[in-house]
Amino acid sequence: MAFDYEKYLRMERMPHMWCPGCGIGIVVKAMLRAIEKMGWSQDDVAVVSGIGCTSRTPGYLDFNTLHTTHGRALAFATGLKLARPDKHVIVISGDGDAAAIGGNHFLHACRRNIDITLIVVNNYIYGMTGGQASPTTPFGMRASTAPYGAVDPAMDICQVAIAAGATYVARGTVAQGLLLERYILNGLKHKGFSVIEAMSDCPVQYGRRNRMSSAVEMIQWIRDHGVPVTRAKELPPEELEGKFVTGELHVAERPEYTEEYRRLIEKAQKAAEGAHG
């Protein structure tokens, strides 16, 4: 039986604004299938975004949705989760929105271990705002702000998330939508801050500048450059050069932020009652 995507879409907002061949649709479909498997009511799900191509997603989804300012999606989502801890909060972001403009919020959301799922669609570039280089643009690859090739080393979003304290970290690709769905589903199940990086293609802004204007060609490149984590452990560093590791990269358990915050509020309330008693 075909999956009923329209159940979760605001069809009156169609057609969408994404370019032909963009990988965001694959990521969104994987996310919707994962939500369906969780069995959640649409009224109990909140999807939050900032600015960028990926961040247009909430406008098309029939959940509680919030489209916020550039890089601040996790700040808004944190406030939402603290005010309504009963809601299942999902943030969908791009590599520029999450790792550059919103890098500080990203670090502290990981540190707090708040029960939010962050999906980062990494297409190596700022797509909507003009094709500027992002923190994940590979060394030597072109962007509008790097016409002769990026000179900065690329940031590994997953490694940063692990170092900062996220308790579920995984990386999938648009070349393997069912695996990506599995990682998103496990992130939704996880109690704590979950980061799922989805390696995606951008044929228009990134591809054309780097002689990969075909979406099929780009997705094949993504497929060929991903190395499963089990295989990566057996390879020497030189064979992983220019590749990225896929799979569940880190799973841990530690106190979740909203529960710790609730206990703090209860402690403060008791102290206040004692002072007035």
Order of alpha helices (4+ residues) and beta strands (2+ residues): alpha-beta-beta-alpha-beta-alpha-beta-alpha-beta-alpha-beta-alpha-beta-alpha-alpha-beta-alpha
